[in-house]
Amino acid sequence: MYNDLMRTTIEISEAHRAALMRLAAERGERGFSRIVGEAVDAYLSGLGLTEDRRDAARLRGVLSEDQARDLESRVRTLRENWR
């Protein structure tokens, strides 16, 4: 995952740096590059979720309250019986 590394410079607050150094030490790592890489991956993969949530928000109000309750009940039943 992090085989093709490239050096770069970013500006972060002292509080962020201290938290990253503390987390790196807890993980037994000397620096926090891997943690920053993981955070960037998580952020970028989350962008698609944001678009999905926006799409879902546009659908708010499309179903009546009764339809929404029925759908929620059916989804709950499906999840309970999921294998």
GULOZA-75241 format. One record per atom (N, C-alpha, C, O): residue in three letters; atom name; x, y, z. Coordinates in Angstrom, 1 decimal, always signed. Example, Ala and Ser with C-alpha at 12.3 -4.5 7.8 and 13.67 -1.06 7.14 Angstrom:
ATOM   res   atom       px       py       pz
ATOM   ALA      N    +13.2     -5.7     +7.8
ATOM   ALA     CA    +12.3     -4.5     +7.8
ATOM   ALA      C    +13.2     -3.3     +7.8
ATOM   ALA      O    +14.2     -3.3     +8.5
ATOM   SER      N    +12.8     -2.2     +7.1
ATOM   SER     CA    +13.7     -1.1     +7.1
ATOM   SER      C    +12.9     +0.0     +7.9
ATOM   SER      O    +13.4     +1.1     +8.0
// end
This chain:
ATOM   res   atom       px       py       pz
ATOM   MET      N     +0.8     -1.2     +0.0
ATOM   MET     CA     +0.0     +0.0     +0.0
ATOM   MET      C     +0.9     +1.3     +0.0
ATOM   MET      O     +0.6     +2.2     -0.7
ATOM   TYR      N     +1.9     +1.3     +0.8
ATOM   TYR     CA     +2.7     +2.5     +0.9
ATOM   TYR      C     +4.1     +2.3     +0.3
ATOM   TYR      O     +5.1     +2.8     +0.8
ATOM   ASN      N     +4.2     +1.5     -0.8
ATOM   ASN     CA     +5.5     +1.2     -1.4
ATOM   ASN      C     +6.0     +2.3     -2.2
ATOM   ASN      O     +7.2     +2.6     -2.2
ATOM   ASP      N     +5.1     +3.0     -2.9
ATOM   ASP     CA     +5.5     +4.1     -3.7
ATOM   ASP      C     +5.4     +5.4     -3.0
ATOM   ASP      O     +4.5     +6.2     -3.2
ATOM   LEU      N     +6.3     +5.7     -2.0
ATOM   LEU     CA     +6.2     +6.8     -1.2
ATOM   LEU      C     +6.8     +8.0     -1.8
ATOM   LEU      O     +7.8     +7.9     -2.6
ATOM   MET      N     +6.3     +9.2     -1.5
ATOM   MET     CA     +6.8    +10.5     -2.0
ATOM   MET      C     +6.9    +11.4     -0.8
ATOM   MET      O     +6.0    +11.6     +0.0
ATOM   ARG      N     +8.0    +12.1     -0.7
ATOM   ARG     CA     +8.2    +13.1     +0.4
ATOM   ARG      C     +7.4    +14.3     +0.0
ATOM   ARG      O     +7.4    +14.8     -1.1
ATOM   THR      N     +6.8    +14.9     +1.1
ATOM   THR     CA     +6.1    +16.2     +0.8
ATOM   THR      C     +6.1    +16.9     +2.2
ATOM   THR      O     +6.4    +16.3     +3.2
ATOM   THR      N     +5.6    +18.1     +2.2
ATOM   THR     CA     +5.6    +18.9     +3.4
ATOM   THR      C     +4.1    +19.4     +3.6
ATOM   THR      O     +3.5    +19.8     +2.6
ATOM   ILE      N     +3.6    +19.2     +4.8
ATOM   ILE     CA     +2.3    +19.7     +5.1
ATOM   ILE      C     +2.4    +20.5     +6.4
ATOM   ILE      O     +3.4    +20.4     +7.2
ATOM   GLU      N     +1.5    +21.4     +6.6
ATOM   GLU     CA     +1.5    +22.2     +7.8
ATOM   GLU      C     +0.4    +21.7     +8.7
ATOM   GLU      O     -0.8    +21.7     +8.3
ATOM   ILE      N     +0.7    +21.4     +9.9
ATOM   ILE     CA     -0.3    +20.9    +10.9
ATOM   ILE      C     +0.0    +21.7    +12.2
ATOM   ILE      O     +1.1    +22.2    +12.4
ATOM   SER      N     -1.0    +21.7    +13.0
ATOM   SER     CA     -0.9    +22.4    +14.3
ATOM   SER      C     +0.1    +21.6    +15.2
ATOM   SER      O     +0.3    +20.4    +15.0
ATOM   GLU      N     +0.6    +22.2    +16.2
ATOM   GLU     CA     +1.4    +21.5    +17.2
ATOM   GLU      C     +0.6    +20.4    +17.9
ATOM   GLU      O     +1.1    +19.4    +18.3
ATOM   ALA      N     -0.7    +20.7    +18.2
ATOM   ALA     CA     -1.5    +19.7    +18.8
ATOM   ALA      C     -1.7    +18.5    +18.0
ATOM   ALA      O     -1.6    +17.4    +18.5
ATOM   HIS      N     -1.9    +18.7    +16.7
ATOM   HIS     CA     -2.0    +17.5    +15.8
ATOM   HIS      C     -0.7    +16.7    +15.7
ATOM   HIS      O     -0.7    +15.5    +15.8
ATOM   ARG      N     +0.4    +17.5    +15.7
ATOM   ARG     CA     +1.7    +16.8    +15.6
ATOM   ARG      C     +2.0    +16.0    +16.9
ATOM   ARG      O     +2.4    +14.8    +16.8
ATOM   ALA      N     +1.6    +16.5    +18.0
ATOM   ALA     CA     +1.8    +15.8    +19.3
ATOM   ALA      C     +0.9    +14.6    +19.4
ATOM   ALA      O     +1.4    +13.5    +19.8
ATOM   ALA      N     -0.3    +14.7    +18.9
ATOM   ALA     CA     -1.2    +13.6    +18.9
ATOM   ALA      C     -0.7    +12.5    +18.0
ATOM   ALA      O     -0.8    +11.3    +18.3
ATOM   LEU      N     -0.2    +12.9    +16.8
ATOM   LEU     CA     +0.3    +11.9    +15.9
ATOM   LEU      C     +1.5    +11.2    +16.4
ATOM   LEU      O     +1.7    +10.0    +16.3
ATOM   MET      N     +2.4    +12.0    +17.1
ATOM   MET     CA     +3.6    +11.4    +17.6
ATOM   MET      C     +3.3    +10.4    +18.8
ATOM   MET      O     +3.9     +9.3    +18.9
ATOM   ARG      N     +2.3    +10.8    +19.6
ATOM   ARG     CA     +1.9     +9.9    +20.7
ATOM   ARG      C     +1.3     +8.6    +20.1
ATOM   ARG      O     +1.6     +7.5    +20.6
ATOM   LEU      N     +0.4     +8.7    +19.1
ATOM   LEU     CA     -0.2     +7.5    +18.4
ATOM   LEU      C     +0.9     +6.7    +17.8
ATOM   LEU      O     +0.9     +5.4    +17.9
ATOM   ALA      N     +1.9     +7.3    +17.1
ATOM   ALA     CA     +2.9     +6.5    +16.5
ATOM   ALA      C     +3.7     +5.8    +17.5
ATOM   ALA      O     +4.1     +4.6    +17.3
ATOM   ALA      N     +4.0     +6.4    +18.7
ATOM   ALA     CA     +4.8     +5.8    +19.7
ATOM   ALA      C     +4.0     +4.6    +20.3
ATOM   ALA      O     +4.6     +3.5    +20.6
ATOM   GLU      N     +2.7     +4.7    +20.5
ATOM   GLU     CA     +1.9     +3.6    +21.0
ATOM   GLU      C     +1.9     +2.5    +20.0
ATOM   GLU      O     +1.8     +1.3    +20.4
ATOM   ARG      N     +2.0     +2.7    +18.7
ATOM   ARG     CA     +2.1     +1.7    +17.7
ATOM   ARG      C     +3.5     +1.2    +17.5
ATOM   ARG      O     +3.7     +0.3    +16.7
ATOM   GLY      N     +4.4     +1.7    +18.1
ATOM   GLY     CA     +5.8     +1.3    +18.0
ATOM   GLY      C     +6.4     +1.8    +16.7
ATOM   GLY      O     +7.4     +1.2    +16.2
ATOM   GLU      N     +6.0     +2.9    +16.2
ATOM   GLU     CA     +6.5     +3.5    +14.9
ATOM   GLU      C     +7.3     +4.7    +15.3
ATOM   GLU      O     +7.0     +5.4    +16.2
ATOM   ARG      N     +8.3     +5.0    +14.5
ATOM   ARG     CA     +9.2     +6.1    +14.8
ATOM   ARG      C     +8.6     +7.4    +14.3
ATOM   ARG      O     +8.9     +8.5    +14.9
ATOM   GLY      N     +7.9     +7.4    +13.2
ATOM   GLY     CA     +7.3     +8.6    +12.7
ATOM   GLY      C     +5.8     +8.4    +12.5
ATOM   GLY      O     +5.3     +7.4    +12.8
ATOM   PHE      N     +5.1     +9.4    +11.9
ATOM   PHE     CA     +3.7     +9.3    +11.8
ATOM   PHE      C     +3.3     +9.3    +10.3
ATOM   PHE      O     +2.1     +9.5    +10.0
ATOM   SER      N     +4.2     +9.1     +9.4
ATOM   SER     CA     +3.9     +9.0     +8.0
ATOM   SER      C     +2.8     +8.0     +7.6
ATOM   SER      O     +1.9     +8.2     +6.9
ATOM   ARG      N     +3.0     +6.8     +8.2
ATOM   ARG     CA     +2.0     +5.7     +8.0
ATOM   ARG      C     +0.6     +6.1     +8.5
ATOM   ARG      O     -0.4     +5.8     +7.8
ATOM   ILE      N     +0.5     +6.7     +9.6
ATOM   ILE     CA     -0.7     +7.2    +10.2
ATOM   ILE      C     -1.4     +8.2     +9.3
ATOM   ILE      O     -2.6     +8.1     +9.0
ATOM   VAL      N     -0.6     +9.2     +8.8
ATOM   VAL     CA     -1.1    +10.2     +7.9
ATOM   VAL      C     -1.6     +9.5     +6.6
ATOM   VAL      O     -2.7     +9.9     +6.1
ATOM   GLY      N     -0.9     +8.5     +6.1
ATOM   GLY     CA     -1.3     +7.8     +4.9
ATOM   GLY      C     -2.6     +7.1     +5.1
ATOM   GLY      O     -3.5     +7.2     +4.2
ATOM   GLU      N     -2.8     +6.5     +6.2
ATOM   GLU     CA     -4.0     +5.8     +6.5
ATOM   GLU      C     -5.2     +6.8     +6.6
ATOM   GLU      O     -6.3     +6.5     +6.2
ATOM   ALA      N     -4.9     +7.9     +7.2
ATOM   ALA     CA     -5.9     +9.0     +7.4
ATOM   ALA      C     -6.3     +9.5     +6.0
ATOM   ALA      O     -7.5     +9.7     +5.7
ATOM   VAL      N     -5.4     +9.7     +5.1
ATOM   VAL     CA     -5.7    +10.2     +3.8
ATOM   VAL      C     -6.5     +9.1     +3.0
ATOM   VAL      O     -7.5     +9.5     +2.4
ATOM   ASP      N     -6.1     +7.9     +3.1
ATOM   ASP     CA     -6.9     +6.8     +2.5
ATOM   ASP      C     -8.3     +6.8     +3.0
ATOM   ASP      O     -9.3     +6.7     +2.2
ATOM   ALA      N     -8.5     +6.9     +4.3
ATOM   ALA     CA     -9.8     +6.9     +4.9
ATOM   ALA      C    -10.7     +8.1     +4.4
ATOM   ALA      O    -11.8     +7.9     +4.1
ATOM   TYR      N    -10.0     +9.2     +4.4
ATOM   TYR     CA    -10.7    +10.4     +3.9
ATOM   TYR      C    -11.2    +10.3     +2.5
ATOM   TYR      O    -12.3    +10.6     +2.2
ATOM   LEU      N    -10.3     +9.8     +1.6
ATOM   LEU     CA    -10.6     +9.7     +0.2
ATOM   LEU      C    -11.6     +8.7     +0.0
ATOM   LEU      O    -12.5     +8.9     -0.9
ATOM   SER      N    -11.6     +7.6     +0.7
ATOM   SER     CA    -12.6     +6.5     +0.5
ATOM   SER      C    -14.0     +7.0     +1.0
ATOM   SER      O    -15.0     +6.6     +0.6
ATOM   GLY      N    -14.0     +7.9     +2.0
ATOM   GLY     CA    -15.2     +8.5     +2.5
ATOM   GLY      C    -15.9     +9.5     +1.7
ATOM   GLY      O    -17.0     +9.8     +1.9
ATOM   LEU      N    -15.2    +10.0     +0.7
ATOM   LEU     CA    -15.8    +11.0     -0.2
ATOM   LEU      C    -17.0    +10.4     -0.9
ATOM   LEU      O    -18.0    +11.1     -1.1
ATOM   GLY      N    -16.9     +9.2     -1.4
ATOM   GLY     CA    -18.0     +8.5     -2.0
ATOM   GLY      C    -19.2     +8.4     -1.1
ATOM   GLY      O    -20.3     +8.5     -1.6
ATOM   LEU      N    -19.0     +8.1     +0.2
ATOM   LEU     CA    -20.1     +8.0     +1.1
ATOM   LEU      C    -20.8     +9.4     +1.2
ATOM   LEU      O    -22.0     +9.4     +1.4
ATOM   THR      N    -20.0    +10.4     +1.2
ATOM   THR     CA    -20.6    +11.8     +1.3
ATOM   THR      C    -21.6    +12.0     +0.1
ATOM   THR      O    -22.7    +12.5     +0.3
ATOM   GLU      N    -21.2    +11.6     -1.1
ATOM   GLU     CA    -22.1    +11.8     -2.2
ATOM   GLU      C    -23.3    +10.9     -2.1
ATOM   GLU      O    -24.4    +11.3     -2.4
ATOM   ASP      N    -23.1     +9.7     -1.6
ATOM   ASP     CA    -24.3     +8.8     -1.3
ATOM   ASP      C    -25.2     +9.4     -0.3
ATOM   ASP      O    -26.5     +9.3     -0.5
ATOM   ARG      N    -24.7    +10.0     +0.7
ATOM   ARG     CA    -25.5    +10.6     +1.7
ATOM   ARG      C    -26.3    +11.8     +1.2
ATOM   ARG      O    -27.4    +12.0     +1.5
ATOM   ARG      N    -25.6    +12.5     +0.3
ATOM   ARG     CA    -26.3    +13.7     -0.4
ATOM   ARG      C    -27.5    +13.2     -1.2
ATOM   ARG      O    -28.6    +13.7     -1.2
ATOM   ASP      N    -27.2    +12.1     -2.0
ATOM   ASP     CA    -28.3    +11.5     -2.8
ATOM   ASP      C    -29.4    +11.0     -1.9
ATOM   ASP      O    -30.6    +11.2     -2.2
ATOM   ALA      N    -29.1    +10.4     -0.8
ATOM   ALA     CA    -30.1     +9.9     +0.1
ATOM   ALA      C    -30.9    +11.1     +0.7
ATOM   ALA      O    -32.1    +11.0     +0.9
ATOM   ALA      N    -30.2    +12.2     +1.0
ATOM   ALA     CA    -30.9    +13.3     +1.6
ATOM   ALA      C    -31.9    +13.9     +0.6
ATOM   ALA      O    -33.0    +14.4     +1.0
ATOM   ARG      N    -31.6    +13.9     -0.7
ATOM   ARG     CA    -32.5    +14.4     -1.7
ATOM   ARG      C    -33.8    +13.6     -1.8
ATOM   ARG      O    -34.8    +14.1     -2.2
ATOM   LEU      N    -33.7    +12.3     -1.3
ATOM   LEU     CA    -34.9    +11.5     -1.3
ATOM   LEU      C    -35.8    +11.7     -0.1
ATOM   LEU      O    -36.9    +11.1     +0.0
ATOM   ARG      N    -35.3    +12.5     +0.9
ATOM   ARG     CA    -36.1    +12.7     +2.1
ATOM   ARG      C    -37.5    +13.2     +1.7
ATOM   ARG      O    -37.6    +14.2     +1.0
ATOM   GLY      N    -38.5    +12.6     +2.3
ATOM   GLY     CA    -39.9    +13.0     +2.1
ATOM   GLY      C    -40.6    +12.4     +0.9
ATOM   GLY      O    -41.7    +12.6     +0.6
ATOM   VAL      N    -39.8    +11.5     +0.2
ATOM   VAL     CA    -40.4    +10.9     -1.0
ATOM   VAL      C    -41.4     +9.8     -0.6
ATOM   VAL      O    -42.5     +9.7     -1.2
ATOM   LEU      N    -41.1     +9.1     +0.5
ATOM   LEU     CA    -42.1     +8.1     +1.1
ATOM   LEU      C    -43.0     +8.8     +2.1
ATOM   LEU      O    -42.6     +9.7     +2.8
ATOM   SER      N    -44.2     +8.3     +2.2
ATOM   SER     CA    -45.1     +8.8     +3.3
ATOM   SER      C    -44.5     +8.2     +4.6
ATOM   SER      O    -43.7     +7.3     +4.6
ATOM   GLU      N    -45.1     +8.7     +5.7
ATOM   GLU     CA    -44.6     +8.2     +7.0
ATOM   GLU      C    -44.9     +6.7     +7.1
ATOM   GLU      O    -44.1     +5.9     +7.7
ATOM   ASP      N    -46.1     +6.3     +6.7
ATOM   ASP     CA    -46.5     +4.8     +6.7
ATOM   ASP      C    -45.5     +4.0     +5.9
ATOM   ASP      O    -45.1     +2.9     +6.3
ATOM   GLN      N    -45.2     +4.5     +4.7
ATOM   GLN     CA    -44.3     +3.7     +3.8
ATOM   GLN      C    -42.9     +3.7     +4.4
ATOM   GLN      O    -42.3     +2.6     +4.3
ATOM   ALA      N    -42.5     +4.7     +5.0
ATOM   ALA     CA    -41.1     +4.7     +5.6
ATOM   ALA      C    -41.1     +3.7     +6.8
ATOM   ALA      O    -40.1     +3.0     +6.9
ATOM   ARG      N    -42.1     +3.7     +7.6
ATOM   ARG     CA    -42.2     +2.8     +8.8
ATOM   ARG      C    -42.2     +1.3     +8.3
ATOM   ARG      O    -41.5     +0.5     +8.8
ATOM   ASP      N    -43.0     +1.1     +7.2
ATOM   ASP     CA    -43.0     -0.3     +6.6
ATOM   ASP      C    -41.7     -0.7     +6.1
ATOM   ASP      O    -41.2     -1.8     +6.3
ATOM   LEU      N    -41.0     +0.2     +5.4
ATOM   LEU     CA    -39.7     -0.1     +4.8
ATOM   LEU      C    -38.7     -0.4     +5.9
ATOM   LEU      O    -37.9     -1.3     +5.9
ATOM   GLU      N    -38.7     +0.5     +7.0
ATOM   GLU     CA    -37.8     +0.3     +8.1
ATOM   GLU      C    -38.1     -1.0     +8.8
ATOM   GLU      O    -37.1     -1.7     +9.1
ATOM   SER      N    -39.3     -1.4     +8.9
ATOM   SER     CA    -39.6     -2.7     +9.5
ATOM   SER      C    -39.1     -3.9     +8.7
ATOM   SER      O    -38.6     -4.9     +9.2
ATOM   ARG      N    -39.3     -3.8     +7.4
ATOM   ARG     CA    -38.8     -4.8     +6.5
ATOM   ARG      C    -37.3     -5.0     +6.5
ATOM   ARG      O    -36.8     -6.1     +6.5
ATOM   VAL      N    -36.6     -3.8     +6.5
ATOM   VAL     CA    -35.2     -3.8     +6.6
ATOM   VAL      C    -34.7     -4.5     +7.9
ATOM   VAL      O    -33.8     -5.3     +7.9
ATOM   ARG      N    -35.3     -4.1     +9.0
ATOM   ARG     CA    -35.0     -4.7    +10.3
ATOM   ARG      C    -35.2     -6.2    +10.3
ATOM   ARG      O    -34.3     -6.9    +10.7
ATOM   THR      N    -36.3     -6.7     +9.7
ATOM   THR     CA    -36.5     -8.1     +9.6
ATOM   THR      C    -35.4     -8.8     +8.7
ATOM   THR      O    -34.9     -9.8     +9.1
ATOM   LEU      N    -35.1     -8.2     +7.6
ATOM   LEU     CA    -34.0     -8.7     +6.8
ATOM   LEU      C    -32.7     -8.8     +7.5
ATOM   LEU      O    -32.0     -9.8     +7.4
ATOM   ARG      N    -32.4     -7.8     +8.2
ATOM   ARG     CA    -31.1     -7.8     +9.0
ATOM   ARG      C    -31.1     -8.8    +10.1
ATOM   ARG      O    -30.1     -9.4    +10.3
ATOM   GLU      N    -32.2     -9.0    +10.7
ATOM   GLU     CA    -32.3    -10.0    +11.8
ATOM   GLU      C    -32.1    -11.4    +11.2
ATOM   GLU      O    -31.6    -12.3    +11.9
ATOM   ASN      N    -32.5    -11.6    +10.0
ATOM   ASN     CA    -32.5    -13.0     +9.4
ATOM   ASN      C    -31.3    -13.1     +8.4
ATOM   ASN      O    -31.2    -14.2     +7.7
ATOM   TRP      N    -30.4    -12.2     +8.4
ATOM   TRP     CA    -29.3    -12.2     +7.5
ATOM   TRP      C    -28.3    -13.3     +7.9
ATOM   TRP      O    -28.0    -13.5     +9.0
ATOM   ARG      N    -27.8    -14.0     +6.9
ATOM   ARG     CA    -26.9    -15.1     +7.2
ATOM   ARG      C    -25.7    -15.0     +6.3
ATOM   ARG      O    -24.7    -15.8     +6.4
// end
